[in-house]
């Protein structure tokens, strides 16, 4: 998995391929419109470019969104609804054809985020 410019390289362990595919309609996700899959924290390893990441948080500052500071590509985020998982931008995974994932639906992160019910 890489960003656009190749400065960031991430190794994923995907025991069940891409899992929990979704889009989200929250204020940030609706603007980037990425299809995201989930991976346990221990199944994502930064191989190179950790120093290139920019971090963005908002609202509760629980979710941590990572972007390449050189090309601006969102690669992954530590999830607010499950901090034990990363959400990964599947478009950054080599071999993924985003047009094969047009069917992926939205979760309601704008009006009914699971962590807001707490």
C-alpha positions in Angstrom: 0.0 0.0 0.0 1.4 3.4 -1.0 0.5 7.0 -1.3 0.5 8.6 -4.7 4.1 9.8 -4.7 5.6 6.7 -3.2 7.0 8.4 -0.1 4.8 6.3 2.2 4.8 2.6 2.0 2.6 0.5 4.3 2.5 -3.3 4.8 -0.9 -4.8 5.5 -1.8 -8.2 6.8 -5.2 -9.1 5.5 -6.2 -12.5 6.7 -9.7 -12.2 5.2 -8.9 -9.9 2.3 -10.6 -6.5 2.4 -13.1 -6.4 5.3 -15.9 -4.1 6.4 -16.0 -2.1 3.2 -17.8 1.2 3.5 -18.0 4.8 2.7 -19.0 7.4 5.3 -21.1 10.5 5.0 -19.5 12.5 7.9 -18.1 16.0 7.1 -14.6 14.7 6.3 -15.3 11.4 4.6 -18.0 12.8 2.3 -15.4 15.2 1.0 -12.8 12.6 0.3 -15.3 9.9 -0.8 -12.8 7.0 -0.2 -13.9 3.4 0.0 -12.4 2.2 3.3 -11.7 -1.3 4.7 -10.8 -2.2 8.3 -7.7 -3.8 9.6 -6.6 -4.5 13.2 -3.9 -2.2 14.5 -1.3 -4.9 14.6 -2.0 -5.7 10.9 -0.7 -2.4 9.6 3.0 -1.6 9.6 4.7 1.6 8.2 7.6 0.3 6.1 8.8 3.7 5.0 7.9 7.4 5.2 6.5 7.6 8.7 8.1 11.1 8.8 6.0 12.1 5.8 2.7 11.7 7.6 0.5 14.6 8.5 -2.1 13.9 11.2 -5.6 15.5 11.2 -8.2 15.2 13.9 -11.5 17.0 14.4 -14.6 17.0 16.6 -13.8 14.6 19.5 -10.1 14.2 18.2 -10.5 10.4 18.8 -10.0 9.4 15.1 -6.6 10.0 13.7 -6.5 10.6 10.0 -3.1 10.2 8.2 -2.1 11.9 5.0 1.1 12.0 3.0 2.5 15.5 3.5 4.1 15.5 0.1 1.3 14.3 -2.2 -1.7 14.8 0.1 -3.1 11.3 -0.2 -5.2 10.0 2.7 -3.9 6.5 3.4 -5.5 5.4 6.7 -7.0 6.5 10.0 -7.3 5.1 13.4 -11.1 4.6 13.8 -13.2 6.5 16.3 -15.9 3.8 16.4 -13.3 1.1 17.0 -9.9 2.5 18.1 -8.4 -1.0 17.8 -8.7 -0.8 14.0 -7.4 1.3 11.2 -9.6 2.3 8.3 -7.5 2.0 5.1 -8.1 3.7 1.8 -8.4 0.8 -0.5 -7.4 2.9 -3.5 -3.9 2.9 -2.0 -3.7 -0.9 -2.1 -1.8 -2.2 -5.1 -4.0 -4.1 -7.5 -7.3 -2.7 -6.3 -9.4 -1.3 -9.1 -11.7 1.3 -7.5 -14.3 0.8 -10.2 -14.9 -2.7 -8.8 -16.1 -1.1 -5.6 -18.8 1.2 -6.9 -21.4 -0.9 -5.0 -20.0 -0.1 -1.6 -22.6 1.7 0.5 -22.4 4.5 3.1 -22.5 4.3 6.9 -24.2 7.3 8.6 -21.3 9.0 10.3 -23.0 12.4 10.0 -26.2 11.8 11.9 -25.8 8.4 13.6 -22.2 7.7 14.4 -22.0 4.6 16.7 -19.8 6.4 19.2 -22.3 9.3 19.5 -24.8 6.9 21.2 -22.5 6.5 24.2 
